Amino acid sequence: MDDEVVVVMVPFPGQARRVGVVHDFLMSYKVQDFSSFPNIESYIFLCTSSFDMYCSHKCRVAGMPIPLEEEQLKKLPSLKGCYPDDIFVHLGAFQTQYISLSTGDIYNTSQVVEVHKTRNNGQSDLQNEYCLDWLNKQPPKSVLYVSFGTTTSFSGEQIKELAMGLELSKQNFIWVLRDADEVDNSGKSKKLKLPEGFEERAKGVGLVVREWAPQPEILAHPSTGRFLSHCGWNSCIESITLIVPIATWPMHYDQPKNGFLVTEILKIGLAVREWEKRDELITASAIENVVRKLMTSEEGDVIRNKAKELGEAVRQSTQKGGAARMELESFIAHITR
């Protein structure tokens, strides 16, 4: 990680009526001196859900209770395996001493979600057009979008099981197989192999994308019906807003709590892998069963309806008079007062 942060402030703090600084949690120590200026306020921007932050940090550090029913508490993913030990033991502890100096936190989320319980180059344009052209040829809500973000690494065996599971499900799909899937957990390159003949057999039914893919446009496309996701928070928010139910497959960090929020609280998805089984191979048949259930069953239809209700509520919250819009306006009014 680059150890430097550049803050541009115009005019100089001593000449301005008020200066607002928004920074990442990991840069808390870099902005500690701002608290000595009476006209500067700093805010930590958190790219996770407030649900994850509360469960993982407030409860862990302060011992605060988690407001969930007993059965839900039993299913709540533990922190074990989510973060490398040095994140909490060293880096987290180091940052904590400076967090209290900030004025407040900003979350990339919506109360409508949380209140339930608590490229720019020619090649990218061509890839965008290629994916969307393929989607244009598919029936409405018939495509499963499969993407695990940019930091996920699967074993070769798991890649093959996923490929076979998609093939057995007989559902249309777009699978984004990024560079992160082509290295092992030690960072060494590995030879990524799909089952022999897989891409040939998938022609017309499935599309394997090995480069960048326009995720918001894919999720917004009328042919996209479901999303097989690692449950990164940005992906969850995009999926919720665009009314696409999620098959959850969390990998690390905040993802287990996000997956729990999606399946157990919001009930707009199904789990492919439970967090307790994170070290087990997910078989092709297990993947096939979840995909079929989410795409073609009555239970999947119920989930789709719940996702539609939530997505519409989230979008309304961003309109004039909506909760999210009012919170943003309130924040702007506060820092410009």
C-alpha positions in Angstrom: 0.0 0.0 0.0 1.2 3.5 -0.8 2.1 5.2 2.5 1.3 8.7 1.2 -1.9 10.6 1.0 -2.4 13.9 -0.9 -5.0 16.3 0.4 -5.8 19.3 -1.8 -7.5 22.1 0.0 -8.4 25.4 -1.6 -8.1 27.9 -0.1 -5.6 27.2 2.7 -7.4 26.1 5.9 -6.6 29.2 7.8 -8.3 31.3 5.1 -11.4 29.1 4.6 -14.6 29.4 6.6 -14.8 25.6 6.8 -13.0 22.6 5.2 -14.4 19.1 5.0 -12.0 16.2 4.6 -13.3 12.7 3.6 -10.8 9.9 4.0 -10.4 6.1 4.1 -10.4 4.3 7.4 -6.8 3.2 6.8 -5.7 6.9 6.4 -7.0 7.9 9.8 -3.5 8.4 11.2 -2.6 10.7 8.2 -5.3 13.2 9.0 -4.8 13.3 12.8 -3.5 16.8 12.8 -6.6 18.2 11.2 -8.3 18.0 14.6 -6.2 20.9 15.8 -7.8 23.2 13.2 -11.1 24.7 14.5 -12.5 25.0 10.9 -11.7 21.5 9.7 -14.0 18.5 10.0 -12.9 15.0 8.9 -15.2 12.1 8.0 -14.3 8.4 7.5 -15.8 6.9 4.4 -16.6 3.3 4.9 -17.2 1.1 1.8 -19.0 -1.6 3.9 -22.5 -1.9 5.2 -23.3 -0.5 8.6 -24.6 -3.9 9.5 -21.1 -5.4 9.0 -19.5 -2.6 10.9 -21.8 -2.9 13.8 -21.5 -6.7 14.1 -17.8 -6.9 13.4 -16.5 -3.9 15.3 -19.0 -2.3 17.7 -20.0 -5.7 19.1 -16.5 -7.1 19.1 -14.8 -4.1 20.6 -17.5 -2.6 22.8 -19.4 -5.7 23.6 -22.7 -4.2 22.4 -25.6 -6.6 21.7 -26.6 -7.6 18.2 -30.3 -6.9 17.7 -31.2 -10.2 15.9 -33.5 -13.0 16.8 -32.0 -16.1 18.5 -32.2 -18.3 15.4 -30.5 -15.6 13.3 -27.8 -15.1 15.8 -27.0 -18.8 15.5 -26.5 -18.4 11.8 -24.5 -15.1 11.9 -21.0 -15.7 10.4 -18.2 -15.5 12.8 -15.2 -13.2 12.2 -12.9 -16.3 12.0 -11.3 -16.5 8.6 -12.6 -13.1 7.5 -9.5 -11.0 8.0 -5.8 -11.8 8.4 -4.7 -11.7 12.0 -2.5 -8.7 11.5 -5.4 -6.6 10.3 -6.9 -6.6 13.8 -3.8 -7.2 15.9 -1.6 -4.5 14.3 -3.2 -2.3 11.7 -6.7 -2.1 13.2 -5.3 -1.3 16.7 -3.0 1.3 15.2 -5.8 3.1 13.4 -8.3 2.9 16.3 -6.4 5.5 18.4 -7.1 8.1 15.7 -10.6 7.2 14.8 -12.1 9.3 17.7 -10.5 12.4 16.2 -12.9 12.3 13.2 -16.2 14.2 13.2 -18.2 11.2 11.9 -18.6 8.3 9.5 -20.1 8.1 6.0 -21.4 4.8 4.8 -22.0 3.7 1.2 -25.5 2.3 1.9 -29.1 3.2 2.4 -31.4 3.2 5.5 -33.9 1.3 3.4 -31.5 -1.6 3.4 -30.0 -1.3 6.9 -33.2 -0.5 8.7 -34.4 -4.1 8.2 -32.4 -4.9 11.2 -30.2 -2.6 12.6 -12.1 1.7 -18.1 -12.1 4.4 -19.8 -10.4 3.2 -22.9 -11.3 1.7 -26.3 -10.9 -1.9 -25.2 -13.3 -1.3 -22.3 -15.9 0.2 -24.7 -15.6 -2.8 -27.0 -16.0 -5.2 -24.1 -19.0 -3.3 -23.0 -20.6 -3.5 -26.4 -19.7 -7.3 -26.7 -21.4 -8.2 -23.4 -24.5 -6.1 -24.0 -24.9 -7.4 -27.5 -24.8 -10.9 -26.2 -27.4 -10.0 -23.6 -29.7 -8.5 -26.2 -30.1 -11.9 -27.7 -31.3 -13.6 -24.5 -34.8 -13.8 -23.1 -35.9 -11.5 -20.3 -34.6 -12.4 -16.8 -33.0 -15.6 -18.2 -29.3 -14.8 -17.5 -27.2 -15.5 -14.4 -24.4 -13.0 -14.0 -21.4 -14.6 -12.3 -18.7 -12.4 -10.9 -16.5 -12.6 -7.8 -14.8 -9.1 -7.8 -11.2 -8.3 -8.3 -9.5 -9.9 -5.3 -10.9 -13.4 -5.3 -8.7 -16.4 -6.0 -10.2 -19.9 -6.7 -8.4 -23.2 -6.8 -8.3 -24.9 -10.2 -10.5 -27.6 -8.8 -13.1 -25.1 -7.6 -13.1 -23.4 -11.0 -13.9 -26.7 -12.7 -16.7 -27.4 -10.2 -18.2 -24.0 -10.8 -18.0 -24.5 -14.6 -19.7 -27.9 -14.4 -22.4 -26.5 -12.0 -23.2 -23.8 -14.5 -23.4 -26.2 -17.3 -25.6 -28.7 -15.4 -28.0 -25.9 -14.4 -28.8 -25.4 -18.1 -29.3 -21.7 -17.3 -27.9 -18.8 -19.5 -25.0 -17.1 -17.9 -22.2 -14.5 -18.1 -19.2 -15.5 -16.1 -16.5 -12.9 -15.5 -13.3 -14.8 -14.9 -10.9 -12.1 -13.9 -7.1 -12.0 -13.4 -7.5 -12.6 -9.7 -8.8 -16.1 -10.5 -5.5 -16.8 -12.4 -3.2 -16.6 -9.3 -3.1 -18.7 -6.2 -3.3 -17.3 -2.7 0.5 -16.9 -2.6 0.3 -14.6 -5.6 2.0 -17.1 -7.9 0.7 -17.5 -11.4 -1.3 -20.7 -12.1 -2.5 -22.2 -15.3 -6.3 -21.7 -15.2 -8.2 -24.5 -17.0 -11.9 -24.8 -17.6 -13.2 -28.3 -18.3 -12.3 -29.5 -21.8 -14.8 -28.2 -24.4 -16.7 -26.1 -21.8 -16.6 -22.8 -23.7 -17.5 -24.6 -27.0 -20.5 -26.3 -25.4 -21.6 -23.1 -23.7 -21.8 -21.1 -27.0 -25.2 -19.5 -27.2 -26.0 -20.3 -23.6 -23.1 -18.9 -21.7 -20.4 -16.3 -22.1 -17.0 -16.4 -20.4 -15.5 -12.9 -20.1 -11.8 -12.8 -19.2 -11.3 -9.1 -19.1 -13.2 -6.2 -17.6 -17.0 -6.3 -17.8 -19.6 -3.5 -17.4 -21.2 -4.8 -14.2 -23.8 -2.0 -13.6 -24.9 -2.2 -17.2 -25.1 -6.0 -17.1 -27.1 -6.0 -13.8 -29.4 -3.3 -15.3 -30.1 -5.2 -18.5 -33.6 -6.7 -18.8 -32.1 -10.1 -19.7 -30.2 -10.4 -16.4 -32.3 -12.3 -13.8 -29.9 -13.3 -11.0 -26.4 -12.6 -9.7 -23.9 -15.2 -8.3 -21.7 -12.9 -6.2 -18.9 -12.8 -3.6 -21.1 -10.2 -1.8 -18.7 -7.2 -1.9 -20.8 -4.3 -0.6 -20.7 -2.3 -3.9 -22.0 -5.4 -5.7 -24.7 -5.9 -3.2 -25.9 -2.3 -3.4 -25.9 -2.4 -7.2 -27.8 -5.7 -7.2 -30.4 -4.4 -4.7 -30.9 -1.1 -6.5 -31.3 -2.9 -9.9 -33.6 -5.6 -8.5 -31.4 -8.7 -9.1 -31.6 -11.4 -6.4 -28.2 -12.8 -5.3 -26.7 -16.3 -4.9 -24.2 -15.6 -2.2 -20.7 -17.0 -2.1 -18.7 -14.8 0.4 -14.9 -15.1 0.4 -13.5 -12.8 3.2 -13.6 -9.4 4.9 -17.1 -8.0 5.2 -18.5 -10.4 2.6 -19.8 -13.1 5.1 -21.9 -10.5 7.0 -23.1 -9.0 3.7 -24.2 -12.5 2.5 -26.0 -13.0 5.8 -27.8 -9.7 5.5 -28.9 -10.7 1.9 -30.1 -14.2 2.7 -31.3 -14.2 6.3 -32.5 -10.6 7.0 -33.4 -9.0 3.6 -34.3 -12.5 2.2 -33.4 -11.5 -1.4 -31.0 -14.3 -2.1 -29.9 -17.9 -1.4 -26.5 -19.1 0.0 -24.3 -21.2 -2.3 -21.8 -21.6 0.6 -22.3 -21.2 4.3 -19.4 -19.5 6.0 -18.8 -22.4 8.3 -18.0 -24.5 5.3 -15.6 -21.9 3.7 -12.7 -24.4 3.5 -14.8 -27.1 1.7 -15.0 -27.6 -2.0 -18.4 -26.5 -3.4 -19.5 -29.2 -5.7 -21.0 -28.8 -9.1 -24.3 -30.4 -7.9 -24.5 -27.9 -5.0 -24.0 -25.0 -7.4 -26.5 -26.4 -9.8 -29.1 -26.8 -7.1 -28.9 -23.2 -5.9 -28.8 -21.7 -9.4 -31.9 -23.7 -10.4 -33.8 -22.9 -7.2 -33.0 -19.1 -7.6 -33.7 -19.0 -11.3 -36.7 -21.3 -11.9 -38.5 -22.3 -8.6 -41.4 -20.8 -6.8 -39.1 -20.0 -3.9 -37.0 -18.1 -6.4 -40.1 -16.1 -7.5 -40.8 -15.2 -3.9 -37.2 -13.9 -3.5 -37.5 -12.0 -6.8 -40.7 -10.2 -5.5 -38.9 -9.3 -2.2 -36.0 -8.0 -4.2 -38.3 -5.9 -6.3 -40.0 -4.4 -3.3 -36.7 -3.5 -1.7 -35.1 -2.2 -4.9 -38.1 0.1 -5.5 -37.9 1.4 -1.9 -34.2 2.1 -2.3 -34.7 4.0 -5.5 -37.5 6.0 -4.0 -35.2 6.9 -1.0 -32.9 8.7 -3.5 -35.7 10.9 -4.8 -36.7 14.3 -3.5 -38.1 13.8 0.0 -36.7 10.3 0.3 -34.6 9.2 3.3 -31.2 8.8 1.4 -31.7 12.2 -0.4 -32.6 13.9 2.9 -29.5 12.5 4.7 -27.2 13.6 1.9 -28.8 17.1 1.9 -28.5 17.2 5.7 -24.8 16.3 5.5 -24.1 18.9 2.9 -26.0 21.5 5.0 -23.9 20.5 8.0 -20.5 20.8 6.4 -21.4 24.1 4.7 -23.1 25.7 7.7 
